[in-house]
Amino acid sequence: MHSTSTIQLSKSALMHNLRFIQSLIGDGVIFSSVVKGNAYGHGIEKIVPILESCQVTSFAVFSSYEAVRVKNALKGNQTIIIFGYIPDEDLNWVVENEIECYISDSQRAAKLVNASIETNKKAIVHIDLETGMNRTGLNQYDLQKAISVLKQNKENFHIRGICTHFAGAESISNHVRVQNQFALFKELVAYLGSEGIVPDILHAASSAAAITYPETRLDMVRIGILQYGFWPSQETFIHYIHDKSNKQDPLRRILRWKSKTMDVKTVKQGEFIGYGNFFQANKDMKIAIIPIGYYDGYSRSLSNQGKVLINNQRVSVIGMVNMNMIICDITKLPNADIGDEVVMIGKQGKNELSVASFSELSNLVNYELLTRLPHTINRIQIK
Ligand SMILES: *Cc1c(COP(=O)(O)O)cnc(C)c1O
């Protein structure tokens, strides 16, 4: 069965972005591909095999729920790192399968000792340090407790990494905070060293930091949004491009989201269109019904606001975004008919609707809009 819309994923665009990232970070730095949030809405099951075919060796996710999906999508046994949530009942599975995970609180450390004993394997861990974001990470007090667990149970752990996360490297307004975080991180790494806790690698940078603060690339970068062809923010793009002679965006969007018109009809001047009185025809109009709605991630805030491409032209969403449908004004498209292609994100002919323009309209950032595209939409790989 076909879903009411389709997401096309361009392999060549993804490969292009990976080459860009590799040239940016150089050969000495590990690239960990962040595929949380269903690979930022692109679809873990479709994207991970492409990344694997491009020799990506490390993947990162938020939860054990996502880790098992990545593992099943892989042919090989590349590294999988869990940044975030692991329910207690999944800890043995994590250790058994040599999935790496963060220690962000000392209780996790203690639980991992048990999991290690029960599975007879070492827990492969990254010590997540709180350096000023005040989200996850070991704060001063909890760090002491975690250190004592690690020191008393050395044989149960492989200390793969020490890491932290910056609170907003995508904006210059956080510059001082990021600098302070990085300084504290280095201090704490030295302190852990003095306690005999020395990891294989250090890492801190996500996409924004990897671009804006090259010194934070350390041994590994954790890159999400860039690989999908988006900048973490307009500021990050400007920072990157300002000293380049070629001012063109070096990234390519991977995703194209399309559907088809399911009905085309005319409406007389003065009639209301759709629910309630959100839109009244100010002229005789031709309209198209498109079978996507907020159920498909097309936000209700795009009511009377959104744009789509039909017959290579940009047309407007009129009235409310419904659960399963939107209505568009196609008065200017005399030839439009049932079954015509509709593009919500991506190119059609010479026109393009970028997620960025789209999300500015709806006040969603790229990250949110992408991850809201539901699992149920068919995703197909194209060249
Ligand atoms: C999401 C996330 C990243 C990747 O962020 P991008 O801005 O998409 O590159 C890196 N590290 C951690 C801890 C994250 O949660």
The ligand as an ORCA input file, in Angstrom:
! r2SCAN-3c Opt
* xyz 0 1
  C      21.820     16.050     18.969
  C      23.176     16.013     19.534
  C      24.283     16.240     18.709
  C      24.160     16.630     17.246
  O      23.691     17.936     17.112
  P      23.647     18.663     15.676
  O      23.430     20.085     16.002
  O      22.482     18.100     14.949
  O      24.917     18.390     14.992
  C      25.532     16.107     19.284
  N      25.679     15.781     20.587
  C      24.630     15.567     21.404
  C      24.872     15.214     22.824
  C      23.352     15.687     20.914
  O      22.313     15.491     21.729
*
